[in-house]
């Protein structure tokens, strides 16, 4: 199986300049390939493939010597990215889900990574030597495992550099779960509540909400700075840094919660929520995005598959309204403001989220 190891890199000004130049060449090639596909289709009605455009790279290097400074595999990866963009476009057209989104030309600031495969790099301890660019000193927060297949060098919005290694590793051996099954109900008051009577609700950290005032202030500073000026660039870097911190904290939290449930339970029941549709609610969309439900379900899905657990998605209709008492099951209508489930038929009184979690498990 494939696993990605990402590290922060420290580079010299010279290495950063050469890496920026490499990104610029890749961005130019991406736009050239995209323009070529469009022109060929308009004039001859043919669709170029990745194979066709890859075969033209030697001619491109002869006609444009500046591309000789970029590795062949890096150029091939750029052509493959254009091909993947069109594959996604045709796939969205076929399924009809959402906007098709025709591939767009990339501005220089919008092309921020290039990938090396078997050649053009050498890893020596903490130092990654890239041919024609320089040395990237890695902050190895964890050891690299398995056989390295590709190396991706990425520039973030603040001008920092990261290196990602895609490695072929042996599947992780998970310990046997301590409990059989559980039902999980996600929410906004608490991030999630489960049907296990021994567990407590997982609090919603609300990372974006807590930094919203800071983000608003930083955004105003950016809008007041003159475009193209150094002060505006510095303000943008501060804004990007805050956004990245929010994303990192949320990802770390979601991974920990998902791992907790994967380690403890064999079968996990969750609601089959259409989060994209729920985001259309302008009153709740920001809070739902801040909670990260869609990412949490995606993490549970792939972690359950990797660990040999069973993830069951149930219909969310009526899980909060139906009484969870096995001998009752009556519908008890209540609005979102009502946080306690009180059944007039059987007298059961519990938290509405716990009631929903029990119904999810039973479904």
C-alpha positions as CSV (number, residue, x, y, z in Angstrom):
1,X,0.0,0.0,0.0
2,X,1.0,3.6,-0.5
3,X,1.7,6.0,2.3
4,X,2.8,9.6,2.2
5,X,5.4,11.2,4.5
6,X,5.5,15.0,4.5
7,X,8.3,17.1,6.0
8,X,9.1,20.8,6.3
9,X,12.3,21.7,4.4
10,X,14.9,24.4,5.1
11,X,16.5,25.8,1.9
12,X,19.0,28.4,1.0
13,X,18.1,31.5,-1.1
14,X,19.9,30.0,-4.1
15,X,18.0,26.7,-3.8
16,X,14.7,28.5,-3.4
17,X,15.4,30.6,-6.5
18,X,16.2,27.5,-8.6
19,X,13.1,25.7,-7.3
20,X,10.9,28.7,-8.1
21,X,12.4,28.7,-11.6
22,X,11.6,25.0,-11.9
23,X,8.0,25.7,-10.9
24,X,7.7,28.5,-13.4
25,X,8.9,26.1,-16.2
26,X,6.4,23.5,-15.1
27,X,3.6,26.1,-15.1
28,X,4.5,27.2,-18.6
29,X,4.5,23.6,-19.9
30,X,1.1,23.0,-18.2
31,X,-0.4,26.0,-20.0
32,X,1.2,25.0,-23.3
33,X,-0.2,21.5,-23.1
34,X,-3.6,22.8,-22.2
35,X,-3.6,25.3,-25.1
36,X,-2.4,22.7,-27.5
37,X,-5.3,20.3,-26.6
38,X,-7.8,23.1,-27.0
39,X,-6.4,24.3,-30.4
40,X,-6.2,20.7,-31.8
41,X,-9.8,20.0,-30.8
42,X,-11.1,23.3,-32.3
43,X,-9.3,22.9,-35.6
44,X,-9.2,19.1,-36.2
45,X,-11.8,17.8,-33.8
46,X,-9.2,15.4,-32.2
47,X,-8.3,14.9,-28.6
48,X,-4.7,14.6,-27.7
49,X,-3.6,12.0,-25.1
50,X,-0.9,12.0,-22.5
51,X,1.1,9.6,-24.7
52,X,0.9,12.0,-27.7
53,X,2.1,15.0,-25.7
54,X,4.8,13.1,-23.9
55,X,6.3,12.1,-27.2
56,X,6.6,15.7,-28.2
57,X,8.7,16.7,-25.2
58,X,12.1,16.0,-27.0
59,X,11.0,18.4,-29.8
60,X,10.0,21.0,-27.2
61,X,13.4,20.8,-25.6
62,X,15.1,21.4,-29.0
63,X,12.9,24.3,-29.8
64,X,12.9,25.8,-26.3
65,X,16.3,25.1,-24.7
66,X,15.2,26.6,-21.4
67,X,13.2,23.4,-20.7
68,X,16.4,21.3,-20.9
69,X,17.1,22.5,-17.3
70,X,14.0,20.5,-16.1
71,X,14.2,16.8,-15.6
72,X,12.4,14.6,-18.2
73,X,10.3,12.8,-15.5
74,X,9.2,16.2,-14.1
75,X,8.1,17.3,-17.5
76,X,6.2,14.0,-18.0
77,X,4.5,14.5,-14.7
78,X,3.2,17.9,-15.8
79,X,1.7,16.3,-19.0
80,X,0.1,13.7,-16.8
81,X,-1.5,16.4,-14.6
82,X,-3.1,17.9,-17.7
83,X,-4.4,14.5,-18.6
84,X,-5.8,14.0,-15.1
85,X,-7.5,17.4,-15.3
86,X,-9.3,16.4,-18.5
87,X,-10.2,13.0,-17.1
88,X,-11.9,14.7,-14.1
89,X,-13.7,17.1,-16.5
90,X,-15.1,14.3,-18.6
91,X,-16.0,12.2,-15.6
92,X,-18.0,15.1,-14.1
93,X,-19.7,15.6,-17.4
94,X,-20.7,11.9,-17.6
95,X,-22.0,11.7,-14.0
96,X,-23.7,15.2,-14.1
97,X,-22.7,15.9,-10.5
98,X,-22.0,19.5,-9.8
99,X,-20.2,21.8,-12.3
100,X,-18.1,20.1,-15.0
101,X,-15.3,22.6,-14.5
102,X,-13.3,22.8,-17.7
103,X,-9.5,22.7,-17.0
104,X,-8.1,26.2,-16.5
105,X,-4.8,27.9,-17.3
106,X,-2.6,28.2,-14.2
107,X,-1.2,31.5,-13.0
108,X,2.4,31.3,-11.7
109,X,1.2,31.6,-8.1
110,X,-1.3,28.8,-8.6
111,X,1.3,26.2,-9.7
112,X,3.1,25.2,-6.5
113,X,4.6,21.7,-6.8
114,X,6.6,19.4,-9.1
115,X,7.2,15.6,-8.8
116,X,10.3,13.5,-9.3
117,X,10.2,9.8,-9.7
118,X,13.1,7.4,-10.0
119,X,15.8,9.9,-11.1
120,X,17.0,13.4,-10.3
121,X,17.2,13.2,-6.6
122,X,19.2,11.5,-3.8
123,X,18.3,11.2,-0.1
124,X,21.3,11.3,2.3
125,X,20.0,11.3,5.8
126,X,18.2,14.5,6.4
127,X,19.4,16.1,3.1
128,X,17.6,15.7,-0.1
129,X,19.8,16.6,-3.1
130,X,17.8,17.5,-6.2
131,X,19.7,17.8,-9.5
132,X,19.9,21.3,-10.9
133,X,18.2,22.8,-7.8
134,X,20.1,22.2,-4.6
135,X,19.8,20.7,-1.2
136,X,16.6,20.5,0.9
137,X,17.3,20.0,4.6
138,X,14.4,18.0,6.0
139,X,12.9,18.2,9.5
140,X,12.4,14.5,10.0
141,X,9.5,14.5,12.5
142,X,9.1,10.8,11.8
143,X,11.2,8.2,10.0
144,X,10.6,7.4,6.3
145,X,9.2,3.9,5.9
146,X,9.1,1.6,2.9
147,X,10.4,2.1,-0.6
148,X,10.3,5.6,-2.0
149,X,8.3,5.8,-5.3
150,X,7.9,9.5,-5.9
151,X,9.2,12.8,-4.3
152,X,7.0,15.9,-4.5
153,X,8.4,19.3,-3.7
154,X,5.8,21.9,-2.8
155,X,5.9,25.6,-2.1
156,X,3.2,26.9,0.3
157,X,1.5,30.3,0.4
158,X,4.1,31.8,2.7
159,X,7.1,30.9,0.5
160,X,8.1,27.9,2.7
161,X,9.0,24.5,1.2
162,X,7.7,21.0,1.9
163,X,8.9,17.6,0.6
164,X,6.5,14.6,0.4
165,X,7.6,11.1,-0.1
166,X,5.1,8.6,-1.5
167,X,6.3,5.2,-0.3
168,X,5.3,1.6,-0.8
169,X,4.9,0.2,2.7
170,X,3.5,-3.0,4.3
171,X,0.0,-2.7,5.7
172,X,-0.2,-1.6,9.3
173,X,-1.1,-4.3,11.8
174,X,-3.9,-3.1,14.0
175,X,-4.7,-4.5,17.4
176,X,-8.0,-6.4,17.9
177,X,-10.8,-4.0,18.9
178,X,-12.0,-4.1,22.5
179,X,-15.7,-3.7,21.7
180,X,-18.1,-5.0,19.1
181,X,-20.1,-2.1,17.6
182,X,-21.0,1.6,18.1
183,X,-23.2,4.2,16.6
184,X,-21.9,7.8,16.0
185,X,-24.0,10.9,15.7
186,X,-22.1,14.0,14.6
187,X,-23.3,17.5,15.6
188,X,-22.4,21.1,16.3
189,X,-22.9,21.4,20.0
190,X,-20.6,18.3,20.5
191,X,-18.5,17.1,17.6
192,X,-19.9,13.6,18.0
193,X,-21.8,11.5,20.5
194,X,-21.8,7.7,20.4
195,X,-24.1,5.0,21.7
196,X,-21.5,3.5,24.1
197,X,-22.7,4.2,27.7
198,X,-19.1,4.2,28.9
199,X,-17.9,7.0,26.6
200,X,-18.3,10.8,26.8
201,X,-19.3,13.2,24.1
202,X,-16.4,14.5,22.0
203,X,-16.3,18.3,22.3
204,X,-16.4,20.4,19.2
205,X,-13.1,22.4,19.1
206,X,-14.4,25.1,16.7
207,X,-10.9,26.1,15.5
208,X,-12.1,28.4,12.8
209,X,-14.7,30.2,15.0
210,X,-12.0,30.8,17.6
211,X,-9.7,32.5,15.1
212,X,-12.4,34.2,13.1
213,X,-11.7,37.7,14.6
214,X,-8.0,37.3,14.0
215,X,-8.7,36.2,10.4
216,X,-11.0,39.2,9.8
217,X,-8.4,41.6,11.1
218,X,-5.7,40.1,8.9
219,X,-8.0,40.1,5.9
220,X,-8.7,43.8,6.3
221,X,-5.0,44.5,6.5
222,X,-4.5,42.7,3.2
223,X,-7.3,44.7,1.5
224,X,-5.8,48.0,2.7
225,X,-2.3,47.3,1.4
226,X,-1.3,48.4,-2.1
227,X,-1.3,45.5,-4.7
228,X,2.1,44.4,-5.6
229,X,3.8,46.0,-2.6
230,X,6.0,44.3,0.0
231,X,3.7,45.2,2.8
232,X,0.8,43.4,1.1
233,X,2.9,40.3,0.5
234,X,3.8,40.2,4.2
235,X,0.1,40.7,5.2
236,X,-0.9,37.8,2.9
237,X,1.7,35.5,4.4
238,X,0.4,36.2,7.9
239,X,-3.2,35.5,6.7
240,X,-2.1,32.3,5.0
241,X,-0.2,31.2,8.1
242,X,-3.3,31.6,10.3
243,X,-5.5,29.6,7.8
244,X,-2.9,26.8,7.6
245,X,-2.7,26.6,11.4
246,X,-6.5,26.2,11.5
247,X,-6.4,23.4,8.8
248,X,-3.5,21.6,10.6
249,X,-5.3,21.7,14.0
250,X,-8.5,20.4,12.5
251,X,-6.8,17.6,10.6
252,X,-4.9,16.5,13.7
253,X,-8.1,16.5,15.8
254,X,-10.1,14.5,13.1
255,X,-7.3,11.9,12.7
256,X,-7.2,11.3,16.5
257,X,-10.9,10.9,16.8
258,X,-11.1,8.5,13.8
259,X,-8.2,6.5,15.2
260,X,-9.9,6.2,18.6
261,X,-13.0,4.7,17.1
262,X,-11.1,2.4,14.7
263,X,-9.0,1.0,17.6
264,X,-11.9,0.4,19.9
265,X,-14.8,-1.0,17.8
266,X,-15.2,-3.7,15.1
267,X,-18.3,-2.2,13.5
268,X,-19.0,1.5,13.3
269,X,-22.4,2.9,12.3
270,X,-22.6,6.5,11.0
271,X,-25.2,8.5,9.2
272,X,-25.0,8.7,5.4
273,X,-25.1,12.5,5.4
274,X,-25.0,14.6,2.2
275,X,-22.7,17.2,3.7
276,X,-22.5,19.1,0.4
277,X,-26.2,19.7,0.4
278,X,-26.2,20.7,4.1
279,X,-23.7,23.4,3.3
280,X,-26.4,25.2,1.4
281,X,-27.9,26.3,4.7
282,X,-26.4,29.8,5.1
283,X,-27.1,29.7,8.8
284,X,-25.1,26.5,9.5
285,X,-22.7,26.2,6.6
286,X,-19.8,27.9,8.4
287,X,-20.2,25.8,11.5
288,X,-20.5,22.5,9.5
289,X,-17.4,23.3,7.5
290,X,-15.5,24.2,10.7
291,X,-16.5,20.8,12.2
292,X,-15.2,18.9,9.2
293,X,-17.8,16.2,9.0
294,X,-17.0,15.2,5.4
295,X,-13.3,14.8,6.2
296,X,-14.1,12.8,9.3
297,X,-16.2,10.3,7.4
298,X,-13.5,10.0,4.7
299,X,-10.9,9.3,7.3
300,X,-13.2,6.7,9.0
301,X,-13.8,5.0,5.6
302,X,-10.1,4.5,4.6
303,X,-8.9,3.7,8.1
304,X,-11.7,1.1,8.6
305,X,-10.7,-0.5,5.3
306,X,-7.1,-0.6,6.3
307,X,-7.8,-2.0,9.7
308,X,-10.3,-4.6,8.6
309,X,-13.2,-2.9,10.4
310,X,-16.7,-2.6,9.1
311,X,-18.1,0.9,8.5
312,X,-21.9,1.0,8.0
313,X,-23.7,4.1,6.7
314,X,-27.4,4.3,7.6
315,X,-30.2,6.5,6.5
316,X,-30.3,9.6,8.7
317,X,-34.0,10.1,8.3
318,X,-35.7,10.1,11.7
319,X,-32.7,9.1,13.8
320,X,-33.2,12.2,16.1
321,X,-37.0,12.0,16.2
322,X,-37.5,8.3,16.8
323,X,-37.5,7.0,20.4
324,X,-34.5,4.7,20.9
325,X,-36.3,2.6,23.5
326,X,-36.4,-0.9,21.9
327,X,-40.0,-1.5,23.1
328,X,-41.2,1.9,21.9
329,X,-39.8,3.4,18.7
330,X,-42.4,6.1,18.5
331,X,-41.7,9.4,16.6
332,X,-41.2,12.4,19.0
333,X,-41.0,15.6,16.8
334,X,-38.6,18.2,18.1
335,X,-36.7,21.2,16.6
336,X,-32.9,21.6,16.7
337,X,-33.3,23.9,19.7
338,X,-34.7,21.0,21.8
339,X,-31.6,19.2,23.1
340,X,-33.4,16.6,25.3
341,X,-35.4,13.7,24.0
342,X,-38.5,13.1,26.2
343,X,-40.9,10.4,25.0
344,X,-44.5,10.8,26.2
345,X,-45.2,7.2,25.2
346,X,-42.6,5.3,27.3
347,X,-41.2,8.1,29.5
348,X,-37.6,7.8,28.2
349,X,-35.6,11.0,28.8
350,X,-32.1,11.3,27.4
351,X,-29.9,13.6,25.4
352,X,-31.2,13.9,21.8
353,X,-27.7,13.1,20.4
354,X,-27.4,10.0,22.5
355,X,-30.9,9.0,21.4
356,X,-29.8,9.5,17.8
357,X,-26.6,7.5,18.3
358,X,-28.5,4.6,19.7
359,X,-30.9,4.7,16.7
360,X,-27.9,4.8,14.3
361,X,-26.4,1.7,15.9
362,X,-29.7,-0.1,15.8
363,X,-30.3,0.7,12.2
